[in-house]
């Protein structure tokens, strides 16, 4: 996008409260096209159900630019956790839920939402340890400080491949190339546990149409770039087709 726009893009990891700190910051920013957010299922989907006093409305306080990717979650445990597949995991957690801990990236984050779904399906309420973002949660899993998490595939695949974490299942309908030996939740015996996260770019509300169109075009060119597509694929991401990348399609996704 920076090459297309002829404008440097600075990425700031503005963590806190499941991404809603960044969401509030962008919702209140000037609508000039210079402040954007990479929103997710967490910031623009799950957060409103977790924060009664959320300082922004995902439906009304942003201008949609476009959907960038979709990706399943992967259920991972610390490498020495005493289960080796999803069936064993469910049975163990159901028996020992008062002794088991879950890592997530903050209340209302996509990781928190995914494990909320999992725990509601299997009927457990383990300790839930909040972190300021996904990276600290993964670091604590690798260090063995917490037991499991429902992480976004692209952020945890290297640790699984290196043997630092144990992956039990992916939440998509199909296996993914980056972790092709890991079964889907359906294959592993828990078909109700299916979820996909997404990432998308938003600007503040009232963005002028000309600026919105310029940013949407730059995003489209970036997602059509061969190198970009290859890198996203290596992370396990699925790039949406043209019809699902439009601002209108993104707005419909947020509404849904």
N, C-alpha and C positions, 0 to 999 in steps of 0.2 A: 504494500500500500504506500509506503514511504517513497519508493521509486516512482510510482505512478503519480503521486501527488506532488513530488518535488519538495516534500516537507518532512523533516525529521519527526519520528514518532518515539516518544519516551514512554517506556512501560514502567509503571509504578505498582508494586505489590502492596496495596493499601488494605491490610488485613484487619480483622476484628468483627465480632458479632455475625459470623457466618457470611461475610461479604457485604453486609448491609451498611457498614461504615462507608465503604466505597460507593455503594448505591446512593446513599443520602448525599454524598459529596457531588456526584454527577447530576443528580436530580436538581440540585440547587445551583449548579454552575451556569454561567452565561451560555446561551444557545448560539455559539459562534462557530461550532465545529472543531474547536481546539481541545475540548475535554470530552472524552468518550469513556465508556465502560465495556469490558467484556463481561456481559451478564451470563448467568447460568440458570439451570433449573432451581438452584438454591436462591439466588438473589431475586429472581423474577417469577418464581413459582412457589417454593416451599416457605420462604420467609414470611409472607403475610399471614400464614396460619400459625406461626410461632411467635410473632411479635405484635401484640394487639396495638401497640403505639408506634408502629413502624412509621418513620418520617417520610416515606414516599409511597406512591401507588404505582406498581409496575405497569398498570394499564394506561395511566394518564400522565405520568410525570417524565416520560421518555419519548424520544423520536426513534423508531426502529431503523437501523441501517441494514442489517442482514444476518441471517443464520450462518455460522461458520462451520460447525461440525456437530455430530452426534456420536456418543460413545457409551458403551455399557459400563457398569460397575463390575468390580471383582471382589469377592469375599476373600480376605486374606487373614492369616493368623501369624503370630510370632513363630519363628521357625521350629521352636521346640514345644509348641502347643500339642497336647496329647491326642490329637485326632488327625486323620489323614484323608478324609473325604467329607462331603457335605452331610451325609447321613450320620456319621459318627459325631460330627460337630454339633448337629441339632440335638442329638441324644445327650451329649455331654453337657451342653449349655443348659438344657432343660433340667438336668439333675443337679447342676452346680452353679446356677445363675447368681447366687449370692457371693460366689468367689471369682466370677469372671468379669472382665472389664472390656469396654468397647472404646476405641479412639475415634473421635470425629473432629471436623474442622470448625466447630462452632454451631450453636443452635440455629436451625434454619438453613444450614449449608446443605449442599447436595449430598454430601457424605452422610450427614446426620439424617436426612430424609430417607436415604436408601436403607440404612440400618433400622430406622423406625419402622419401615415396611417389613423388613425381615423379622424384627422382634415381635411385631403384631401378628405375623403369620405363625410363628412357632410358639407364641404365648409366653415369652420371657421378658424380664425386666432386669437386665444386668446393670452394673455400674456403668455410667456413660461419662467419659472423660473428654471435656472440651479442650480444643487447642486453637491457637490463633492462626488458622489456616491448615491446608492439607499437608504441607511439607513437615511441620512440627509433629503432626499426628503420625505420619509415616516414620519419622525419625524415632519416635517413642516405640512404635511397633518393632522396628529393626533392633532397637536396644532391649526389647523384651520387657519394657515398662508397662505395657498394656497387652491384652490378649488378641483382639481381633478388630477388624474394621471393614467397612464397605467402601472401598476406595475407587476413585475414577481410574479406569484401566491405564490410561496414558501416563499417569503420575507414578505408578507402582510397578509397571512391567519390568524395568531394569532390576529392581530389588528381587523380584520373583525369579528372573532369569539367573541372577547371581546366587540364588539360594539363601538370601538374607530373610526372605519371607516365604510363607507357604500359601499358595493360592488353591482354593477349593472349588470355585465355580465362577463363571461369568454370567451376568444377568441378561444378556441379549438372547435373541432367538437362534443365533448361530455362533459357532466357535469363531475365534479371531486368530488371524495369522500370527500375531505377535506372541500369543500364548496358545498355540494350537493344540497342545496336550491337555489343556484345562477344559473340562466339560462345561456345558451350559447348565444352568440351574434345573432346566427341564430334564436333561440327561441325567443329572445327579439326583433326581427324585423330588425336587421342590419347584414344580412348574409355576406356582403362584408368585414366586419371587422373581419377577421380571421388571427391569427398569432400565431406562436409557436417560443419560443426562445430555445436555446440549450446551453449546456456547454460542453467543451471538453478540454483535456489537450494537450498542445504543448510544444516542446522544441525548442531551437534555430536551425537554419538550419545547415546542415553538421554534425548532430549528428551521431556517428558511429552506424552501423546497430545492433551490439550486444547490445549496450545500449538501443536503441530504442525498441528492442525485449524484453529486460528485463523489461522496464517500461510498455510496453503494456501488458505483462503477469501479472505484479503486479496489473495493473488497472483492468484487466479481473477478477482476483481473488477477488478483492475488491467489484466489482459490482455483483459477484455471492454470496457474503456473505449475509446470511439471515438477519442479523441485519441491514446491510447497505441498503439492498433492502427495508426493512420495514420502515426505517427512510426516505428514499427518497420518498417512496409512501405516507407517512404521510404529506410530504411537497407538494404533488400534482405532483411530477415528474414522468415521464415515462422513464423507463430504456430501451435503445435500445436492440434489439436482437443481437446475436453474429455477424451476417453478417454486421451490421451497426456500429459495434464497432471497426472495423479494421482501421489501419492508412490509408489504401487506400480509404476506404469509407469516412473517415473524410476529406481527401484531396479533394475528389470529391464534398463533401458538401461545402467546402470553395470555390472551383472553381465555383460552381453553385450560 
